[in-house]
Each structure stands twice: as C-alpha cells, then as structure tokens.
Amino acid sequence: MRSYSLVILLFLTGALYSAPPALTLPESVKGDVAAFVQVPAKTDGKVVKWIVLDKGLNLFPVDKLKDTKTAIVTAAKAGKYRIMAITCLGDELSEPVITVVVIGNGNGNGPPPPPDPVVSELTKVLRTAYAKDTEATRANTLATLKVLYDSWAITLQDDEKTKNIKTWGDLLAKLKESSALAGIKATDLLSTRTAIGSHLKSKFPTDGSKVLDSDGKKLASAVFKDVGKSLGEVK
C-alpha cells in the first residue's frame, strides 16, 4: 500500500520527514466597534497561540478560554487589524497564518489588510497543471510527491549517501525509482508531474552522462527544494 511505500522511500533517501499540522483561518472576520469578535481556527493541533500584529486590537487572554482554537478580540475604533495564529502537533510547528479583523466599516485608524503573498512562477505553473489533474486521489499523490522532492533535497546535501549517483542520468533514474516505490503510478497527477519534468529539464544539463559533482548536487538540491515548496503551495 502507498503508506508502506512512503516509509520505504524515506528510509532509502535517509531523510525523516514529518508534515507540519494544518492550520486555517477565515480570510477575514467582521465585527462592531467595542464588540467581542470571535476568530475561529481549524486545526488538529491541541493549542493555538494568537499574536495581535496591529495596535488597537485587544486579545482576550487565551489562557482564560476553554478552547484556544477560537480567539476573542475587540477594538475601540473602526479599522482593519491583523492577527496571527500558530499551532503544533508533536514536534512539528505549523506555518503561521494571518487573518484580518474588520471592525465597524473598516475605515478607522487600523492598517489596510496585508497584500496577497507573492508566489513563484513555478507555483503558478504547478497550480495550473494541478487543476487539470482530476483524479479522486490527486491530493494524496500531491502530498506524496512533495515528500519525495523534500526528501531528495535533503539527501543530496550528503555526499556519502549519494556517492553511488555518478551522473545526472543516475539522479533522474533514482528519482523515478523513488517515485515508483512511493506508489505513484505513471498516470497519477500526470499534468503536474509533466510540468515538474519540464522545469527540471530547464534547470539540469541535457546530457544525462554528465558527471554529477558536488556543485551539481547543490544545484539539484536547491531545485528539488523549490519544487517541494511549490507543491506545498498548490491549491
């Protein structure tokens, strides 16, 4: 089964990976001036920590609440205020998440909402490709694919673990082999994987027999890290 294959993959690459816990907030929350406003978080983490980023927004002490997954805030003036949340599960911290609390008509002294995060061109390409992959298991395959590239990005930093990978062709063959061991079939996430393949071709030497030296491993590690990051940003 795929879960066992993924364990085998991590063992072969010598990398131990644990996905950070998911944490989501509403895009924005609205409330009246001086009213108590609830900001709910969705997560598997047991405790959520909240940090107010803009002056004027007051956070009710979370330790006084039974459920830290919902923050209670209030503001004396209309405006737009940012609040950040973070949680953990086991030893893994989540990515920090920010939402905007709109008080009153939002036209007070509070700061404007933060701009949309900047994403790379690779992320944009992979998002477009992923939209074309419609199989029911695509989310699981996407997660597995991210683990694959994150793992290899780490493994390539260790010359001893990769001493038997002599050429760029060897590296791509090992990558393909790891993909199969992880349970990814040739037809799984085909559009996304084709887009990744095109990206790798644009970054790596076209001659597969070229020696993969230490500098080449650093390059490949950086490229695989970028691919893993972009896969994590696909929505």
C-alpha positions as CSV (number, residue, x, y, z in Angstrom):
1,M,0.0,0.0,0.0
2,R,1.1,3.6,-0.5
3,S,1.6,4.3,3.2
4,Y,4.2,1.5,3.4
5,S,5.8,2.6,0.2
6,L,6.3,6.1,1.6
7,V,8.1,4.7,4.7
8,I,10.4,2.7,2.3
9,L,11.1,5.9,0.3
10,L,12.1,7.9,3.4
11,F,14.3,5.0,4.6
12,L,16.1,4.9,1.2
13,T,16.7,8.6,1.0
14,G,17.9,8.8,4.6
15,A,15.5,11.6,5.3
16,L,13.0,11.8,8.2
17,Y,10.0,14.0,7.3
18,S,7.0,14.9,9.3
19,A,4.4,17.1,7.8
20,P,3.5,20.2,9.8
21,P,0.0,20.4,11.2
22,A,-2.6,22.1,9.0
23,L,-4.0,25.4,10.3
24,T,-6.5,27.6,8.6
25,L,-8.2,30.9,9.4
26,P,-11.1,32.7,7.7
27,E,-10.0,35.2,5.1
28,S,-11.4,37.9,7.2
29,V,-13.7,38.4,10.2
30,K,-16.1,41.3,10.8
31,G,-17.4,42.9,14.0
32,D,-18.8,46.0,15.6
33,V,-16.8,48.6,17.5
34,A,-16.3,47.6,21.1
35,A,-18.0,44.2,20.5
36,F,-16.4,40.9,21.3
37,V,-15.5,39.3,18.0
38,Q,-14.7,35.6,17.5
39,V,-11.8,34.5,15.3
40,P,-12.1,30.7,14.7
41,A,-9.2,28.4,13.7
42,K,-9.4,25.0,12.1
43,T,-6.5,22.6,13.1
44,D,-5.6,19.2,14.5
45,G,-3.3,21.0,16.9
46,K,-4.4,21.0,20.5
47,V,-3.4,24.5,21.4
48,V,-3.4,27.6,19.2
49,K,-1.3,30.6,20.0
50,W,-2.5,34.0,18.9
51,I,-0.5,37.2,18.2
52,V,-2.0,40.6,17.5
53,L,0.1,42.4,14.8
54,D,-1.5,45.8,14.9
55,K,-2.2,48.3,17.7
56,G,-5.8,48.9,18.6
57,L,-6.9,45.3,18.6
58,N,-7.2,43.7,22.0
59,L,-7.0,40.0,22.5
60,F,-8.9,38.3,25.4
61,P,-6.3,36.2,27.3
62,V,-6.4,32.8,25.6
63,D,-5.4,31.0,28.8
64,K,-8.8,32.1,30.2
65,L,-10.6,30.3,27.5
66,K,-11.5,26.6,27.4
67,D,-10.9,26.4,23.7
68,T,-7.8,28.2,22.4
69,K,-8.8,27.5,18.8
70,T,-11.1,30.5,18.9
71,A,-9.7,33.9,19.7
72,I,-11.8,36.7,21.2
73,V,-10.9,40.2,20.2
74,T,-12.2,43.7,20.5
75,A,-11.3,47.2,19.3
76,A,-12.4,50.7,20.4
77,K,-12.1,52.1,16.9
78,A,-13.2,51.1,13.4
79,G,-10.4,49.7,11.2
80,K,-8.7,46.7,9.8
81,Y,-6.4,44.7,12.1
82,R,-4.2,41.7,11.6
83,I,-4.0,38.7,13.9
84,M,-1.7,35.7,13.5
85,A,-2.1,32.1,14.7
86,I,0.3,29.2,15.1
87,T,0.0,25.7,16.5
88,C,1.9,22.5,16.8
89,L,1.4,18.8,16.7
90,G,4.0,16.6,18.3
91,D,7.3,18.2,17.5
92,E,6.1,20.0,14.3
93,L,5.1,23.6,14.2
94,S,2.5,24.8,11.7
95,E,3.1,27.6,9.3
96,P,2.0,30.9,10.9
97,V,-1.4,32.1,9.4
98,I,-2.7,35.6,9.4
99,T,-6.2,36.9,9.0
100,V,-7.8,40.4,9.0
101,V,-10.3,41.5,11.6
102,V,-12.6,44.3,10.2
103,I,-14.1,46.4,12.9
104,G,-17.0,48.7,12.0
105,N,-16.8,50.0,8.5
106,G,-13.1,49.2,8.3
107,N,-12.2,52.9,7.7
108,G,-10.7,53.8,11.0
109,N,-7.1,54.1,12.0
110,G,-6.2,50.5,11.6
111,P,-3.8,49.4,8.8
112,P,-5.0,48.1,5.5
113,P,-5.1,44.3,5.0
114,P,-1.8,42.7,4.0
115,P,-1.2,42.1,0.3
116,D,-1.6,38.7,-1.2
117,P,1.5,36.6,-0.7
118,V,3.9,36.6,-3.7
119,V,4.2,33.1,-5.3
120,S,6.8,32.0,-7.7
121,E,6.3,31.3,-11.4
122,L,6.8,27.6,-10.7
123,T,4.0,27.6,-8.2
124,K,1.7,29.3,-10.7
125,V,2.6,26.7,-13.4
126,L,2.0,23.8,-11.0
127,R,-1.3,25.3,-9.9
128,T,-2.5,25.4,-13.5
129,A,-1.2,21.9,-14.1
130,Y,-2.8,20.5,-10.9
131,A,-6.2,21.9,-12.0
132,K,-6.0,19.6,-15.0
133,D,-5.5,16.5,-12.8
134,T,-8.9,15.5,-11.8
135,E,-8.5,12.0,-10.3
136,A,-10.0,11.4,-6.9
137,T,-6.6,10.6,-5.3
138,R,-4.8,13.7,-6.5
139,A,-4.5,15.3,-3.1
140,N,-2.8,12.2,-1.7
141,T,-0.5,11.9,-4.7
142,L,0.4,15.6,-4.3
143,A,1.4,15.1,-0.7
144,T,3.5,12.1,-1.6
145,L,5.2,14.0,-4.4
146,K,6.1,16.8,-2.0
147,V,7.6,14.4,0.4
148,L,9.6,12.9,-2.5
149,Y,11.2,16.2,-3.5
150,D,11.7,17.4,0.0
151,S,13.5,14.2,0.9
152,W,15.8,14.3,-2.1
153,A,16.6,17.9,-1.5
154,I,17.9,16.9,1.9
155,T,19.6,13.7,0.8
156,L,21.6,15.5,-2.0
157,Q,23.3,17.6,0.7
158,D,25.1,14.4,1.9
159,D,27.9,13.3,-0.5
160,E,28.2,10.0,1.4
161,K,24.6,9.0,0.9
162,T,24.7,9.9,-2.8
163,K,28.2,8.6,-3.6
164,N,26.8,5.9,-6.0
165,I,24.9,8.6,-8.0
166,K,27.6,9.4,-10.5
167,T,25.8,11.2,-13.3
168,W,22.7,13.4,-13.9
169,G,21.1,10.5,-15.6
170,D,21.7,8.4,-12.5
171,L,20.0,11.0,-10.4
172,L,16.9,11.2,-12.6
173,A,16.7,7.4,-12.6
174,K,16.8,7.3,-8.8
175,L,14.1,9.9,-8.7
176,K,11.9,7.8,-10.9
177,E,12.6,4.7,-8.9
178,S,11.7,6.5,-5.6
179,S,8.5,7.7,-7.2
180,A,7.5,4.1,-8.1
181,L,8.5,2.9,-4.6
182,A,6.2,5.7,-3.1
183,G,3.3,4.2,-5.1
184,I,3.0,6.9,-7.7
185,K,1.8,5.3,-11.0
186,A,2.6,6.6,-14.4
187,T,-0.9,8.1,-14.8
188,D,-1.0,9.7,-11.4
189,L,-1.0,13.5,-11.4
190,L,0.2,13.4,-15.0
191,S,-0.2,17.1,-15.8
192,T,1.6,18.2,-12.6
193,R,4.4,15.7,-13.0
194,T,4.9,16.7,-16.7
195,A,5.2,20.4,-15.6
196,I,7.7,19.4,-13.0
197,G,9.7,17.4,-15.6
198,S,9.8,20.4,-17.9
199,H,11.1,22.6,-15.0
200,L,13.8,20.1,-14.3
201,K,14.9,20.0,-17.9
202,S,15.2,23.8,-17.9
203,K,17.5,23.6,-14.8
204,F,19.6,20.5,-15.3
205,P,22.1,19.5,-18.0
206,T,20.6,17.9,-21.1
207,D,23.4,15.3,-21.3
208,G,22.5,12.6,-18.8
209,S,26.0,11.2,-18.9
210,K,27.5,14.4,-17.4
211,V,29.2,13.8,-14.0
212,L,27.1,14.9,-11.0
213,D,29.8,16.6,-8.9
214,S,29.3,18.4,-5.5
215,D,28.3,21.6,-7.2
216,G,25.8,19.7,-9.3
217,K,24.3,18.1,-6.2
218,K,23.9,21.5,-4.6
219,L,22.1,22.7,-7.7
220,A,19.8,19.7,-7.8
221,S,19.1,20.0,-4.0
222,A,18.1,23.7,-4.5
223,V,15.9,22.8,-7.5
224,F,14.2,19.9,-5.6
225,K,13.7,22.2,-2.6
226,D,11.9,24.8,-4.8
227,V,9.8,22.1,-6.4
228,G,8.8,20.8,-2.9
229,K,8.0,24.3,-1.7
230,S,5.8,25.0,-4.8
231,L,4.0,21.7,-4.4
232,G,3.1,22.8,-0.9
233,E,1.6,26.0,-2.3
234,V,-0.6,24.3,-4.9
235,K,-4.3,24.8,-4.1
